[in-house]
Amino acid sequence: MKITLKSGKEVTLKEVSLDERDEMFDSCEYKFDKKGNLSDIKKPHSTITKWLRLGLDGDVSDEALKVFSIEDRTEIFLEMQKFLHLGE
């Protein structure tokens, strides 16, 4: 699946195995308050980098990933979550 980011950059998501998908989702650590509202996300940068390395089709070297701004990285991460939740 190809995505065009708000910045104009294009990325392609690849199909990942069930094991890779589980590894990606297990890397997210969320903290909720007593009312059930999201209050904190732990390790957001390393989690996003892991998702990019596992979920992007093509070059995922440090050099290739450094071209993305934090906004780009976050947008890709959110699109990947939508993509991986399809069928659930």
N, C-alpha and C positions, 0 to 999 in steps of 0.2 A: 504494500500500500504506500503510495507516494503522498507526502504532505508538503504543502508550501507554507512556510512560516510567515508571520506578519512582516518579518524583516526581508522577505523575498527569497531567502535560502530554501532549497528543496532537500528533503531527506526521504529515504525509503525505509519503511519498516519491514522487517523480515518475519517470517513465521518462526516461532520458537517452539521448542519441545515443551511438553508438560513439565518436565523437570526444571528447565530454564525458567519457565513462567512462574513456577512455585518459588524458585530461588529469588526471582525478581520481587515478587510480592512479599516474601518473608524478610527482605532487607528493609522494608518500611517499618518504622517504629512510631506509632502514634500514641499520644497521651490525651486522655479526656478528663474533663472536670466532673464534679459530682452530678451535674445536670446532663452529662453525655455530650457536651460540646467539645470539639477539638480544641485543645489548649496548647499543644506542642507537637512538633515533629522532630524526631532525633535523627541525626546524621543525614540531613537532606542532600548535601553536596555529594557525599560518597554514594548515596543511594541513586541519585540521578546519573552519576557517572557509570555506575554498574548497569543501569537500565540502558544507557546509550550504547555501552560496549556489547551487551547481549542482544539488544533489540534493533539496532540499525544495520541495514544491509550496506556493505562497503567498508571503507577504511575507518576504523575506530581507534586509531593510534592516538597518543597524546596530542600530536601535532594537528591531526584532523579534528579532534574534539575542541581544541583551544580556539578554533575560529568562531565557536558559538558563544554568544553573550549569555548571561544568566537568564535573561528573558527568553532567548531561543531554547536553552536547555530545559527550562521549566515548561515551555509550550510543547516541546517534544515529549517530555515526561507525561504531561497530561493527556496528550493524544495517544501515547502508548497505552496508558491505563484504559482509555475508552476502547482501543483496538483489542486489548487482551481480555476485556470483560465481555466482548461480543459472544453471544451464545450461552451466557449464564443466566 
